[in-house]
Amino acid sequence: MTTLFISDLHLCSSRPEINRIFLDFLDGPARAAGALYILGDLFEYWAGDDDLNDPFNASITAALADCARAGTNIRIMHGNRDFLLGDAFAQAAGARLVAEPEVIALDGVDTLLMHGDTLCTDDLEYQRFRAEVRGEAWRKRFLSLPLAQRKAEIEALRRRSESEKQRKPPQLMDVSNAAVEAALRAHGCPRLIHGHTHRPARHRHTVDGRQCERWVLADWYRSGSYLRCDEHGLAAIELA
């Protein structure tokens, strides 16, 4: 079975060219695959499932559902931008939400799947923020706000995040090798696939004397890209 992996699409109505590439991807490679894993940040942001009727959100959700009806098993993991995706969205998209981390057997190889932000343990400021917004109290308070207010707060958080990125050294926002090796050790997997860092590459790690590999998925800011796994192995494919 062919399995595809993507992450960090950051889809939004202001990026029509990338949206078109994604829709073509769903109608082509994804439709021909047995499974598609979206490892976080499908959307630039998600304010709550009560925003499903937004025309842009509805168009993406409908395209996912159409791909699922064609026979592709779609699995979606929360990212740091769209962690409020809920059951109503999953049902409308014909997809299943998967928890992070997730371990799957990929052509006989136990493979650990993550979004990747929890591996950036050197960025203590971000990890504190992440812990706060992933808490039940914050989530309950935020979703109780009117949708328009939620969107305004998200826009303010995005502006603050972009400003903070300018003052942080790049290595601070990358994964920690110690965190990567700890995750591989904890789950007993020789392979890890993740996104978040926007630094696509294949890395080698030695964990307790065992050779492991780590595949980092590309973002979709300038073009589309996916990781394909089939009987021939793994390969990163760039979309026109």
PyMOL commands that set and color helices and strands:
alter all, ss='L'
color gray80, all
select helices_A, chain A and resi 16-27+29-32+49-51+55-69+87-93+117-119+124-133+136-143+147-167+170-173+177-187
alter helices_A, ss='H'
color red, helices_A
select strands_A, chain A and resi 3-6+35-39+73-77+95-98+102-106+109-113+191-194+201-207+210-216+224-230+233-239
alter strands_A, ss='S'
color yellow, strands_A
deselect
rebuild
show_as cartoon
